[in-house]
Amino acid sequence: MFDSGIGGLTVARAVSRLLPHEQLIYFGDTAHLPYGDKSTAAIQAYSVKICDLLLKQQCKVILIACNSASAAAYELVREYVGSKARVLNVIDPIVAHVGKAYAGRAVGLIGTKQTVNSNVYKKKLDDLDAGVQLHALATPLLAPMIEEGFFNNSVSDNIIQNYLTNPALDSIEALVLACTHYPMIKEQITQFYEGKVEVLDASDAVATHAQAYLEEHNLAARPAKKPPTHQFYVSDFTRSFEESTRIFFGQEVHLEHYPLWE
């Protein structure tokens, strides 16, 4: 699986908890984060180069653990990878959940400029014809804020409050965290709403979808005596990424440096 940085670790953690026998190979494109303010063409180019590495590692499934890349590059990656691996994204599972659970209701969404401007969530929800009224707001400061370790403090509280009081999010019953970084600030967002708005973290829905997909296609790993050894690659080594990875997985993690372009 891959993401622009540490955000996709929220998905990786959920997948590893639900599928403890699967080996994870994670690529954090730290040299190019955040993806949210990059062009579609740039994200597609990064995604294809990352997939080359993941295919060399003989991955059976490539999970795009990033909303911006899922919006910009999913179809291209699927075509590029062809029959060499299956490709999943982080958007479809949460769209399916929202369509079922919030039919005919108003739902908010926060994400990067790339994700929000792509309109991909609205298009997919409209295709379900469930009557969900989507209120989307780009929140471009949140991902870099989280990458720099600014969460669970007064700085992040102020930025979060500034975004969530935007009139675009008035009268919503649920809020989709449409960036895999945002679960790291889910508690702060939940506290802001004081239980009046359900905050939807896509990582659990994505993990459940991945489990169902592997089982349906007979791709699930068989239980082994030893737990699998996960591998973590970064395009640019950062101490904060190493620390965040260690915290997320509760163990020391060895990061391998793999620049996308020499």
N, C-alpha and C positions, 0 to 999 in steps of 0.2 A: 504494500500500500504506500501511497505517497501523498505529501502535502507540501506547502511552501515552507513550513517550519514545524513548530511544536503542536499546532492545533490538531493535526490528525492523530496525535497520541491519545486524544480522548476517544477516538474510534478504535485505535489499536488496543487500548486498555479494555474497552467493552468487548471487543472480539476475543481477546485472550482469556477473559473471564468466562465467556460463554463457550469458547472452543479451545479448551486447555491443551488439546493434543495437536493443534495446528502450529506449525512453525511460521512466525511472522518475519517478513523482510520489509523493513520500513525505510523509506527515503524521505529525508527532510531537505527541501531545496532552499537551504538557508542563505545561499548566495543571491537568491532572487526574491526573497520575501519582502513585503507581502504581495501575493498574487492579485489581491483585490484592486490595485490601481494599475495593473499591467494591461496591455492590449490583448485582445483575443488571440491574435497571431503569435504574440510572445508566449502566452501560456500554452498554446498548442505546441510550439517548438520545444519548450521545456518538458512538456508531458511526454512527447515522443522520445526525447533523449533519455528520460528516466525509464520509460518502458523498455528501452534497449537493455539497460542494466538488469531490470527485473526479469526479463526474458532469459538473459544469460544465466540467471539464478534458477531457471526452470520453474518459475512460479506458475501454478495451475490457475490461479485467479489473481487478477490485478484489481484492487479496490482503490478508486480515486477518492482518497480521504480528505477532500477539499471541495467546498462548495463552488469556489471560483473556477477551479479546474473542471469540476463536474459540469458546470454550466457552459464553459468555453470549449472543452476538448473531449467530452465523453464520446460523441459520435465518431470523431476523427480517430481517437485511440482505439475504439472498437474495430474500426476499419483497418487501422495500421497493424494491430495485433493479429487480426484474422483468427485462424483456428489454433494459434499457438497457446492461447490462454483465454479464459473467460474474463470479461470486464464488468465490474459493478461500480455504481456511483452512490453518493450519499444523499441525493435528492429524492429519488423515486420512493424509498421506504417511508420517509416522513410525509411526503405528499399523499401516499396511500392512507397513512394513519389520520392525517388531517381531514381528508375527504370522508372518511368513515365517522370520525368522532365529532366533527364540527360542521356537518352538513347544514347549510342555511344560516350559518353564524359568521360573525366578524372575527377574523384572525389577523394578528399582526405578524410582521416578519422583520428582523434586522439582519443585515449582512453587509458584505463589502460592496463597493460601487459596481464591480464586475458582476456579482451575483444579482444585485437588485436591478441594474440597468439591462441585464440580459432578459429580464421578464420571464425567466424559465419556470419559476414557481407558479406564477399566474397562469401561464399557458397550460401547464400540466394539471393544475387544479380545475381550470375551465374545461379541460378535456374530460374530467370526471363528471362534470355536470351535476355537482353536488350543492351548488348554490353558496359556496364559500366566498365571502367577501374579503379579499386580501388587502391589508394595509401595509405596504412595504416601505421601509426607511433604510437608506444607506447610512452605515455608522463606521466610516473609514478609520477613525482613531482607535477603535477597540482592539483590532488584531495586533498592530504594532505596540500598543500599550501592554498587551498581554505578553508578547514576545520579550519585552524589556523587563518583565517581572512586576509591572505595576498592576496588581490586583489585590483585593482585600485590604485596601487602604483608602485614605481620604481623597487622594488624587483620582483613583478610579471611581470612587463613589460620586464625585462631582461630574466626571465625564459621563458616566452611566445615567445619572439623573438628568443631565442636560439633554441627552438623546431621548430618553423615555418620556420626557414631558412634551415632546414634539407633538403638535396637534394631529399629525398623520397617524399617530397610534391611539387616538381617542376612541373610546367605546369598544375596545377589543376584548374578547373573552379568553384568548390564548395568544401566546407569543412564540413564534418559531425562531429558535437560535440557528440562523441559516449560515453559520460559519463554525467550523469545527474547533476554533479557538474558544468560542463563547461559553462552552460548558464550564470553563475555569472561573467564569464570573457569574455562573447560574445562581449561586447562593445570594450574591449581591442584588441581582435582578429580582429574584423571588422576594427578598426582603423589601425592595422598593414597592412591589405590588401588594404586599401585605395579604397575600392569599386571594386577592380579587381576580387575578389573571393567572391562568396555568402557563407555566414556562416549559416549553417543549424542547428537550435535548434530543437531537436526532441520533446520537451515538448508539443508544440501546436498540432503537428501531433498525438501524443499519446492521448491527451485530446479529439481531434476530433474523433479518433478511438473509444475511450471509450464511447463517447456519442452515436455514431452510433451503437455500440455493445449493449448497454443498451436498446436502442429503438427497435432494431431488435429482441431482445429476451424478450421484454415486461418486462424489469427489472427496468426501469427508475422510480425514486421517483416522487410522485405527489407533486405539489406545496403546501406548508404549510404556515400558517400565520407567524410563527416564523422561522428564518433561523436555519439550523441544528447546533448543537454543535459538533465541531470536537474534536477528541481525539488524543493526541500525547504521544507515549511511547518511552522510550529510555532504552537501556540495561546498559548504564552507564551515569550518569548525568554529563553534562558539561555546564558551564555557556555560552560558545560560541554558543552551539546548541540552548539554550533557547533564546538568543538574536537574532540569525539568524531566528528562527521560528517567533518571534514577528515582526521582520522587514518584513518578507515575507508575513505575513497575516495581517499586519497593526493593530494588536490587541494583548493584553496580552494573553499568551498561558500557560496553566498549563501542565507541563511535568510529566508524571507518570513513575516512575522507575520500570522496569520489567526485572530483570536479566534473561538471557536465561538459565544459569546454576547456581544453588545455591552453 
